[in-house]
Amino acid sequence: MYWKKGLNLNNTYYETLYENFNEALNLIEKPLSHNELIELLETGNIPQKQLAALRLDTIKSTEEGDLLLNNLTGQDGKIREAVSLKIEELMNNQALLEYFFHDNIKQRAELFLAAITDINGNICRNIISAIKNLKNNTEFCKIFSRMLTDKILKLIENIDNFDYKDKKYKTNKVIFQLYWCLEALNIFYENVDFHILKSILLKTKDIDEYTIREKTAKILSTNFEDKDLQKAKVQLKNDTNYYVRRF
């Protein structure tokens, strides 16, 4: 390869990068059966799992659905992102939903919640898009919504206790997680106890970070009859930030 010229092969990092690039290239070009892709997803290294996930056209069993889900957390970021993209694609196919959601609802709800608070925003976005297909599943919505609101309330509590000057990185991480949790809440808010929902929205409407107020305004764009929420909606309609008041 042309970019290998001048490469110091004693440098382990670049040597590994080069090997992974070549391996990924070979996998792209090599014909692989469905079973071979599943095997790579189960036992492969980082580029093998990444490419296997991206090349899957379908899944054929709950075991294969679980295999994708199990690679959604606790793996290298390249694997997690590829898997999240594939999960979104396959869960948008109603005929395949049962393979991702069949038993142990609490465990799956926990896994999805972990994925929507991943450090990679693409993963968060992909999984929120995927689980919106479970919006009509009453049992999942009940369990997931409770977990989601518990997470949101904890994040808000953390923000209230932050010293923004001294803990910028930690603050940004929590704001980032809250942003994606509110994005998910916008899908599942109808399954949330109204008093809890109201409490969350009345708190998040006043958070300094405009992206949080933006997500709050998006939820409030629904015509709630509650006077306090109507007042909050008007407040955000007059926000100093365009992205907030556009709702």
Solvent accessible surface area in square Angstrom, and as a share of the most:
residue,aa,sasa,rsa
1,M,102,0.45
2,Y,175,0.67
3,W,78,0.27
4,K,68,0.29
5,K,171,0.72
6,G,87,0.84
7,L,38,0.19
8,N,90,0.46
9,L,89,0.44
10,N,137,0.70
11,N,56,0.29
12,T,102,0.59
13,Y,146,0.56
14,Y,97,0.37
15,E,60,0.27
16,T,60,0.35
17,L,81,0.40
18,Y,31,0.12
19,E,93,0.42
20,N,51,0.26
21,F,90,0.38
22,N,38,0.20
23,E,45,0.20
24,A,21,0.16
25,L,63,0.32
26,N,92,0.47
27,L,17,0.08
28,I,103,0.52
29,E,120,0.54
30,K,112,0.47
31,P,117,0.73
32,L,30,0.15
33,S,60,0.39
34,H,36,0.16
35,N,112,0.58
36,E,78,0.35
37,L,10,0.05
38,I,23,0.12
39,E,108,0.48
40,L,32,0.16
41,L,0,0.00
42,E,106,0.47
43,T,102,0.59
44,G,14,0.13
45,N,69,0.35
46,I,65,0.33
47,P,8,0.05
48,Q,42,0.19
49,K,23,0.10
50,Q,45,0.20
51,L,19,0.09
52,A,1,0.01
53,A,0,0.00
54,L,73,0.36
55,R,70,0.26
56,L,1,0.00
57,D,123,0.64
58,T,43,0.25
59,I,2,0.01
60,K,128,0.54
61,S,32,0.21
62,T,39,0.23
63,E,123,0.55
64,E,23,0.10
65,G,0,0.00
66,D,39,0.20
67,L,26,0.13
68,L,0,0.00
69,L,4,0.02
70,N,95,0.49
71,N,5,0.02
72,L,0,0.00
73,T,49,0.28
74,G,82,0.79
75,Q,59,0.26
76,D,53,0.28
77,G,27,0.26
78,K,116,0.49
79,I,4,0.02
80,R,32,0.11
81,E,58,0.26
82,A,6,0.04
83,V,0,0.00
84,S,0,0.00
85,L,87,0.43
86,K,11,0.05
87,I,0,0.00
88,E,35,0.16
89,E,93,0.42
90,L,5,0.03
91,M,0,0.00
92,N,73,0.38
93,N,70,0.36
94,Q,120,0.53
95,A,73,0.57
96,L,17,0.09
97,L,23,0.12
98,E,108,0.48
99,Y,50,0.19
100,F,0,0.00
101,F,25,0.11
102,H,77,0.35
103,D,78,0.41
104,N,85,0.43
105,I,25,0.13
106,K,117,0.50
107,Q,99,0.44
108,R,14,0.05
109,A,0,0.00
110,E,78,0.35
111,L,32,0.16
112,F,1,0.00
113,L,24,0.12
114,A,50,0.39
115,A,0,0.00
116,I,0,0.00
117,T,17,0.10
118,D,16,0.08
119,I,136,0.69
120,N,37,0.19
121,G,17,0.17
122,N,69,0.35
123,I,0,0.00
124,C,0,0.00
125,R,126,0.46
126,N,16,0.08
127,I,0,0.00
128,I,8,0.04
129,S,23,0.15
130,A,0,0.00
131,I,0,0.00
132,K,99,0.42
133,N,32,0.16
134,L,7,0.03
135,K,86,0.36
136,N,146,0.75
137,N,48,0.25
138,T,109,0.64
139,E,102,0.46
140,F,0,0.00
141,C,1,0.00
142,K,132,0.56
143,I,28,0.14
144,F,0,0.00
145,S,3,0.02
146,R,125,0.46
147,M,30,0.13
148,L,0,0.00
149,T,4,0.02
150,D,73,0.38
151,K,57,0.24
152,I,0,0.00
153,L,58,0.29
154,K,131,0.55
155,L,6,0.03
156,I,5,0.03
157,E,104,0.47
158,N,63,0.32
159,I,8,0.04
160,D,106,0.55
161,N,110,0.56
162,F,28,0.12
163,D,66,0.34
164,Y,81,0.31
165,K,189,0.80
166,D,112,0.58
167,K,94,0.40
168,K,120,0.51
169,Y,169,0.64
170,K,107,0.45
171,T,3,0.01
172,N,75,0.39
173,K,91,0.39
174,V,11,0.07
175,I,17,0.08
176,F,68,0.28
177,Q,27,0.12
178,L,0,0.00
179,Y,51,0.19
180,W,19,0.07
181,C,0,0.00
182,L,0,0.00
183,E,34,0.15
184,A,0,0.00
185,L,0,0.00
186,N,38,0.20
187,I,31,0.16
188,F,0,0.00
189,Y,33,0.12
190,E,125,0.56
191,N,61,0.31
192,V,17,0.10
193,D,79,0.41
194,F,79,0.33
195,H,139,0.62
196,I,69,0.35
197,L,4,0.02
198,K,39,0.17
199,S,40,0.26
200,I,0,0.00
201,L,0,0.00
202,L,53,0.27
203,K,97,0.41
204,T,0,0.00
205,K,28,0.12
206,D,84,0.43
207,I,14,0.07
208,D,114,0.59
209,E,58,0.26
210,Y,80,0.31
211,T,29,0.17
212,I,0,0.00
213,R,30,0.11
214,E,20,0.09
215,K,18,0.08
216,T,0,0.00
217,A,6,0.05
218,K,58,0.24
219,I,0,0.00
220,L,2,0.01
221,S,47,0.30
222,T,52,0.30
223,N,128,0.65
224,F,30,0.12
225,E,156,0.70
226,D,34,0.18
227,K,169,0.72
228,D,69,0.36
229,L,1,0.01
230,Q,84,0.37
231,K,151,0.64
232,A,2,0.01
233,K,51,0.22
234,V,90,0.52
235,Q,80,0.35
236,L,3,0.01
237,K,91,0.38
238,N,111,0.57
239,D,20,0.10
240,T,130,0.76
241,N,37,0.19
242,Y,127,0.48
243,Y,108,0.41
244,V,1,0.00
245,R,98,0.36
246,R,118,0.43
247,F,54,0.23
